[in-house]
Amino acid sequence: MNARLPQVDALRGIAALGVVLFHYTTRYQALYGHTTALWAALPWGHLGVNLFFMISGFVIFLTLQRTQRPMDFIVSRFSRLYPAYWLAVGLTFAVVHGMGLPGKEVSAPQAVLNLTMLHGLFNVPSVDNVYWTLQVELLFYAGALLLFQLNALQRIHLVLALLLLARLAYHVAQAGFGVDLPWALYRLFILNEIAWFACGIMVFRLAVLRTTPRPDGVLLATAVAVLGVTASWGVAALAAGLAALLYGAATQRLKWLNQPLLLALGAVSYSLYLLHENIGWVVIRRLEHSGVNANLAVLAALAVALALAAAVRVAVEKPAMRWLRARYQRKVSSAT
């Protein structure tokens, strides 16, 4: 995000760290089993993904506020996502194939298809399982860009209301009548995640555009209620809490998020998310099988993931983003 909202960045860093610790403790234990007992686990850390989706709803509509033409948005998102992702795909594939990770190997042609970030739509396995969220993000970006192109962002409440209604319809059909509605449409319209994006969009409008509580507050409450019906009321309470947290960060009221370590974590959060899972599991597995205490193995994997993320941020993510955006701006300038 330019015109930085540092507290939102820090919040994203916390979400990434939660996902990492969940994968290194609870998820690794379920898949491979730690050789010794852990000091602590983070079984709820995967909920950081839901916060990612909420923040994405916020950030994308913030980006669209500053977008003049569709290609501006495309270049912005492409330069942000793909260079670091391509490196992560290649590095993770090499590490897993070179050092081994049972059940996580994919073929070279499958890895190549991963480079599109849309491989999941064609049931191609991921080089790293966390990539499923990137496909969701891309579909959300496509929908937001379509609304921008149609000059329909002012109808966002109607669009989101219809999508939330569709989510309810899928839930009622399956839970109430045992009927499975078309799965392809469910995935294409990201109905499983749409309530989280809706919360983020409404928080953006309330915090940045300073809109009146209605209809934004009503739509936000509706999204939370849909999560209550389709997931659980505990999840709904979590969504309400995270929306309040995001609002506080967006309005720069959460001074505790300004800690340098949290800001640094936010800066590397994307690369950390891309690189941590399979590579970290390889590190943990190798160390534990060599007799290293599981807690030390987890700390070592975390250190490796953070170091890789920082290196990719400095060497690839930032330079590629600057270069691609500068080249695009020169092209736009020369055409006007």
N, C-alpha and C positions, 0 to 999 in steps of 0.2 A: 504494500500500500504506500503510495506516495501521499504527501501531506499526512505524515505518519500519525497513526493513532497507536502509540507505543504500548499502551495498556492492553489493547486488543491483540497486538503481536505477542505480548507476554502470556496472555490467556491461551493463545494457540500453542505456545511452547509448553505450557503446563499440560494441555490436552495431549500433545505428542508424547511427553514423558510418561503420562498415565498409560497410554497405549503400549509403550515400550516395556514398562514394568509389568503390565499384565501379560504380555507375550513371554517375558523372561521368567516369570514366576508361575502363574496359574496355567497358562496355555502350554508352556514347555512341560510342566508336570503332567498334564493330561496326555500329551503326545508321546513323550519319551521317559518321563519320570526322573526327577533329580535324585542323585545318589546319596545325598544327605539332606537333612531337614533344613528348610530355609528359616531365617530369622523372621521374615514377614513375607506376605504375598499381597497382590493387589487384584483380587478377583473382579472388582468393578472398574478396573482401568480401561477396559474396552469402551466404556461410555464416553471416553475422550473423542471417539469417532463421531458421536452424535453432536458434541460441541463443535467439532470441525465443520459439520454440515451447517450448523447454525451460523457459525462465523462466515462460512462461504456465502450464505444467503445475504448476510450483512455486507460483505466486501464486494460481491459482484454488483449489487445495486449501487454501492458507492462508486464503483468503477464506471458503471453506465451513466451516472450523473455527469461524469467528466468526458464522456465519449461523444465525439462529433460524427463519426462515420463507422459503419460496421467493421471495416478492416482495422480500425484503431483497437477495437475490443479483441479481435482475433489475434492480432500481433501481440497485444498485451498478455493474453492468456497463454498463447503458444510459447512465448519467450519465458514466461514464468514457469511453465510446467515441463515442457518436453526436453530441453537439454539435460537437466539434472536427471530426469526420468530415464532417458536413453543410457546415460552412464550407469545408473543404478541397475538397469536391466542387465547390461553387459557384465558388470562387476559381480552381481549376485549370481548370475548364471555360471560365471567362471569359478567362483568360490564353491558353490554347491557341487558342481561337477568335479572340481579338483580335489575337494576334501570330503565330499559325501554328506548327504543328509537324507536318510531313508524317507521315502514317500513324498519328497519335495523336488525331485529331479524332473525336468521337462526336456524335450528334444530341442535341437538347434532350430528346426523350422518353427516350432511352437514359440521359442524365444523371439525369433524374428517377428512373428505375428504380434507378440506382446508390445512391440515398439509402436503399434498404432494406438495403444491404450484402450482400444475397443474390442480386444480379442475375446473378452467374456461374452459378448453378444453372440459369438459363434461357438461358444462352449469350448474354447481353447484354454487349457489350464494356464495359470499365472506363474511366472518365474518366481514371484513372491506373492503370497496370498493377500497382502495389504493392497495390492493394485485394484481390487474390486471397487474400492471407494473412489478411485480416480475415474473409472468409467461412469459412476454415478455423477461425479462432479462435471464431467464433460457433457452429459445429457442435460444437466441443469444449466450449464453455460449455453448450450444450444437453444434451450427453451427461452432463456432470458434474452439472448441475441435476437431470436425470432420476434419476441414482443417489442424489442427496440426497433427492429426493422419495420414492423407494422405500425410503429408509433402508438403502441397499445400499452405502454408501461403504466399509464394512468388507469388502466383497467385491471391492475394487478390483483385487486381484491376479488373481483369476479373470477379471474382465472384461478386463483388459489382456492377460492370457495368451491369451484367445480372439481378441482383435483382432490380436495379434502373429502368432498361428497363421494367421489369415485372410490377413494380409499375406504370409506365407510361401506359402500356398496359391496366391495370385494370381501370385506370382513363379514358382513351380514350374510352374504351368499354362502361363504364357506362355513362359518360358525353356526349359522342358523339353519341352513338347508343342505349343507354338505355339497354345495355346488362350487366347482372351481371355474372362475371366469378366466378369460384368456390371459395366460401368463406373459406373453410377449408385450401386451399393452401395459401390464402392471410394471414391467421392467422399463419399458420405453418412457413412461411418464413418471418414473421413479416414485411410485405411489408409496412404497415402504418408507421412504425418507422424506417425502414432501412436507410433512408437518414440521420437521426440524428446519428445513430451508425457509418455510413460511415464517417461523418464529424469528429467524435472523433478519428476514426482509422487513418485518414489522418493527423490530428493534431499530433497524437502520432508519426507518421513516420517523420513528418517535425521537430517536437520539440525535440524528444528524439533520433531518429536514424539519424537526421540531413541529411535527404535525399535531393536531388535536387528538386526544385519546380515541375518538371515534372517527372513522371505522377501524383504525389500525389496532387499537386495543381490543376491539371485538373480534377481529380476525385472529389476533394473537391468542386470545382466550379460546377461540374455536379450535385452533391448531392444537393447543394443549389438551382440550377436551377430546379431540379425535385420538390423540395418543392414549388418553385414559381408557377409551372404549376399545381401541384396537390392540393395545399392548397391556398396560396396567395403570392404575392410578398412582402407583409409585413412580412409574416412568413419567407420567404427566406432572407429578410434583417436581421431579428432576428437571423437566423441560422448563417449568415455570421458574425454578431457581436459577438455571443456566441463563435464561432470558434476562432475568434481573441482573445477574453477574455481567453479562455482555453489555447491558445498558449502562451499568456503572463504569465499565471499562471504556465504552464508547464516549461517555461524557467526562472521562478522565477523573472520576471520583474515587477510584480505588488506588490510592497512593502506594499501597504495599506492592502493587504490580510493577512499580518503577525500579525495582531492585535490578542492578546491572546483570546479575546472573540470569534472572528471569527474562530480561530483554535479550540477552545473548542466546538463551534457549529458544526464544521466539524467532530470532533471526535464522537459526539453523533448523527450525522445526520441520520444514518440508523435506530437506535432505535426510534428516534423522528418520522421519517416517518412512521414506523410500528404502533406506538402507539397513534398518535395524533388525528385521525379523529373521530371515533365513541366515544371514551372515552371523548375527548374534547367536542363533541356535547352534551353528557350526562351532563357534568359539566355546560356548558352554559345554557342548557335547564332548569336544576334544579334551577340554581341561578336566571335566569330571571323570572321563574315562582314563585320564592320566593320574587320577588320585587327588585332584585339587578339590577342596571343599566347595560345595555347590554355591554358597554365598559369595565366595571369592570369584568363582567362575561367572556368576551373574554380574558382579561389579566389573570384572574384566571385559565382559561383553558390552556392558554399558559404556565403558571407557573407549573401546574400539569403535562403537557406533557413533559416539559423540565426536571422536577424532575424525572419522570418515566424513561425517556430516559437515564439520567445520571446513575440512579440506575441499569438499565438493562445493560448498557454498562460496568459498574464496576463489577456487580455481576454475569452476565451471558455471555455477548457477548465476552469480553476479556478472561476470564478464560476458557470458552469452546473452544475458538479458539486456545489458547495456548495448552490446554490439548489434543485436537484432533490432532493438528499438531505435537506435541511432540511424541504422541503415534505412529503416522504414521512414523515419522522419525526413531524411535527406531525399528519399524518393518522392514523398508527399510535397516537400518544398520545391523540388525541381519541376513538379507537374503543375504548380500553381503560379 
